[in-house]
Amino acid sequence: MAYDFSRFSTQSFERFVQALAAATVGARIQVYGSGKDGAREATYTGHCRIANEDWRGYVVFQAKYHEITETPAKNTA
């Protein structure tokens, strides 16, 4: 199934990533808003299951949104 992410704004994309993080590891994530957030969308400390494995520690959720779409190679760089 293909998804069209082109209609996201920078803010709505950040909220989407935060919601995915909460759905993945739980609602106890620390969500960061706009501004000086250390380039983090959210963090989590504790136990969770990732890729069917138990994990304990500190997780940083970070995502980048490009307002101007380039080639995949340019976006990655």
N, C-alpha and C positions, 0 to 999 in steps of 0.2 A: 504494500500500500504506500503510495506517495503522499507526502504532506507538503503543502505550500506554506513555507515560512516567510515568504517575501513581504507579507503584510504586517509583520511584527515591527513595532517601534523599538528603540533601544530599551525603554522601560518595560514594555510588555514582554520582550524576550527575557529580560532579567527576571521578571516575576515567573515566567514559564519555567526557567531553570530552577528557581527556588522551589516551585511546586513539585517538580520532578525529584529534587533532592529530598524533600519531605516525604514524598510517596515511596522513595527507595529506602531510606534509613530511618524514617520516623519523624514525628512532629517536634522532636527536641532539638532540631537544628537551630543554629544562631543565624538569623537572616540579617543581611546588611542592606541598607538603602543606598540611595544615590549619594555621591560625595566621596570623601576620603575613607574608603573601605579596604584599602590594601589590595585592590583588584580582585576582591572576593565577592561572590554572590551569597555564599553561606558557608558555615563551618559546622562540624559535628565532632564531639568527643564522646567516646563510649564504645559499646558493642553494637555490631550490626552484621548482617549477612550480605556479602557482595559476591556475585557470581557463584552462588551456592557454597560459599566458604565463610566460616566464622571469622570475624575480624574485630580487633579492638585497637583503638588508637584515635588519632586526630586526622580528620578528613577536611580538605579544602575543596569546595565546589567553585569552579571558575569557568566562565564561558565568554566568548568574544562574539560580538555582533558587528558586522560590517554594514554600514549604511549604504555604501556604494559597492555593488557587486562587481567583483573582478573574477579572473579565472581562479579555479581551485588552487593552483600553484601560488598565485599572488596572495590569495587570502591566507594560505598557510604560512607564507613568509611573514 
